[in-house]
Amino acid sequence: MFGKKLPAAVLWDMDGTLVDSEEYWLSSEQNLAQEFNSTWHAQDGLDLIGMSLYDSTKVMKAKMGLELEPDEIINRLTDDVVAQLQVSIPWRPGAQELLRELKKRGIKTALVTMSMKRMAESVANQIPFKAFDVIVAGDMVIEGKPHPEPYLMAARLLGVAPEDCVAFEDSHTGLTSAEAAGTKAVGITNIVPIPDLPGRTIWPTLEGVTLRDLRKLF
């Protein structure tokens, strides 16, 4: 049996969870490396998945030997990824369907991403209904994932307790952030494996997931 409690809110990671944009980021990093005749391996990009852009660009700057400032790297990558998303947004299976059900039932939602707010808004605006009540982006927080600040901020802006929220993430870094904030965190497997730690909830997909499944988390 499971409780009859509904989540007060559902908090969504963006890259790799809502949209399958991780490949866009990886290709943008390769483009940047090629532009400056630097070396950047595929695994280097995979190692950054889930990290804040500020932290990941510091790694890129050091490994690529770039003279660009972190903000310049962030803007270059963001511009490249946004341009790719404007051509085609590869939505993750089941994401829009579950979002639609949540909105019909009056469940609050937030987009919690380490991408820049302008990119998050460009993605959210292409959903054919108002999918998110608030957006928390990488340029809105002091501490990025895996720190709990992004998810704590989302809960605060929605006026709900973190422990009454469900959070979806596709990376160990992001899932650690959601868990540390006290949410009912669920890992949705995508490009990088998520360690199956004791007490951790991992689902293979959001396809076919309904509000009934979220109630079971409580």
N, C-alpha and C positions, 0 to 999 in steps of 0.2 A: 504494500500500500504506500501511497505517497500523500503528502499534505495537500490541502486545497489552496494553499497560499500561491498567489501569483507574484511574479517578480515585480518590484516597484519600478524597475527600469532595466533595459537591456543595453549594454555598452559594447560598441563594435570597434575593433581595430579595422583599419582600412586596407593597407597594402597586404595582399595575400589572404585576407579574410573576407572583405567585402568585394574587392576587385582583385583580379589576378595580375597585378601590376609589377610584381617582383622582377619579372623578366625585363620589363621596361627600365627599371632601375639598374639592373645588371648591365644592360646594353649601354645605358647612358654613362656608366662608370668606365666601360671599355672605350667608349668614344672619347671621353676626357683623357684617358691614358694615352690613346693613340695621338690625340692632338698635341700632347706635350712629349711624345716619344718616350713614354714611361711604360713600365711593366706592371700589369695588373692581371692576376690570374683569376679564373672563375671562382676558385675557392675563397679568394680574398673578398669577393663580393658576397658570397654566401655567408661568410663569417659576420657580415655587418647586418644581416637581416634582423629586424626588430630593434636595433639600436637607434638612439636619437640621431638626427642628422648632424647635430653639432659634434657629437662624439665620433660618428662614423667619418665625418669629413676631416677630423684631426688625424685619424688613421690613414685616410687616403692621402692627405697632404704629406705625411711622413713617408709612406711606402712609395708614393709616386715621385717624391721629391719636388712637389709643386711649390711655386713661389706665390701662388694665389692665396688670399686670405680665406678662412673658413666660410665667411658669408658669400664670397664670390663663388666658391665651389658649390655651396648650397643653391644659389640662384641659377647657376649653369645647369646643374642636375635637374632642378625643379622645372625649369623652362623646357628642357628636353623631354622629361616625362609627361608634363602637361600637354605638350604638342602631340605626343604619341596617344595620350588618352582622348584628345579631341578627335583623332581619326577613328579610334575604336576603343571601347571600354569592355574588357573581358570580365563580366560579372562572375563571381564565384557561384557554383551551383547551390540553389536553395536560398541564397541571401535575400534577394528582393521579395521572394514569396513569403519568407518569415517576417521580414520587415512590414510587409503589407498587412499580415495578420495581426502583428503587434499594434499597428496604428489603428486598425479596426476595433481592437479591444481596449484602446485607450492606454496602452502601456508606453511609458516614457522611453525615449531612446537618445543615445549620444554616440557621436563618432569620435573615437579617441585614437589619434594618430600622431606619429612623430614626424610626418610630413608637414610642410608649411600650410598655414590656414588657407591661403589662396588656392592651393592644390586641392585641399579637402573640400572646399566650397565648389570647385569646378566639377568634382566627382559627384557630390551630393546633389548639385543642381541638374544633373543629367538623369536622376531617378524621376520617373513620371508622377511622383507624389511627394509630399513633404515627409521625408523619411526620418529626419533627425530634429529633435528639439534643441539640442546644443551641439557645438563642435568644440573639442579640445585638441589643439594642434601643437606641434613641436615648438613654434615660436610664441606660445602662450604660457609655457611652464619654465621653471628654473631648472628642475631636475627631470630628465627624460627617463623613459623606460630603460632599465628594469626598476627604477625607483617608483614607488606607488603614487607619486604626486599627480600624474595625468588622470588616473582613475579616481583618486580622491577629489580632484577638481571637478570632474564630470558629475560625480554624485552630489557634490555641494551645489553646483549650478542647477541641477535638476531638483534639489530639495529633498533628496532621499538618502537613506543610510546605505553605505557600500555593501553591507552584508545582506541587504535586501535586493541586490542587483545581480544579474547574470552578465558575465563579460566573455566575449569571444576573441580568441587570439590564435595566430598561426605559428608563433615562434616561442622558443623557451624564454627569450628576453621579455617579450610582451606578456607572456603568461605569468612570469615571475612578478611583473608589475601589478597585474590584476589580482594575483593571489595575495601579495603583500598589502594591497589596499583592503583586503577582506571580502572581496566579491566572491560569488559562486563562479569561479573561472573555469572556462571550457576551452581546451585546445582543439583546434580544427586543423588536422594534418594537411600540409601543402608541400612546398618545395623542400624545406629542411625538416629533419626529424625532430620531434619533441620528446625529451626524456620522460619516460613513464615513471614518475616518482610516486612514492606512497601517498595516497589520498588525492592524487591528481586525476582530473577527469579529461579524457581525450576522446573525441569523436572523429570518425574518418571523413565526415562531410556534414554539411547543413542541409543537403538535399533531403526532402521529406520530413525535416524537423518541424514540429509545430509547438504551439504554446503548451500543449499537454506534456511534451517532453521537458520543457523548461520547468514546469511545476514539480517534476520528479526530483529536481536538484535541491528542493527544499524539504 
